[in-house]
């Protein structure tokens, strides 16, 4: 049987979630990010982007190769 959720229960769940969120965060983060960190993060993002593009392009070529007509490929080889 579907239980009806009341407004007070939703409010309690939201309040509980907010309290957990704020108590789990540190008060002061004594951290240092040197200038090289930004370029490293940028390099990781670019490598992931280009790697995924290469992966998708090679996968598409393999799939197209499966459906390519073999007789057309032989004719073009003989013409050369």
Secondary structure, DSSP 8 states (H G I E B T S, - for coil): ------HHHHHHHHHHHHHHHHHHS-S-------HHHHHHHHHHHHHHHHHHHHHHHHHHHHHHHHHS-HHHHHHHHHH-
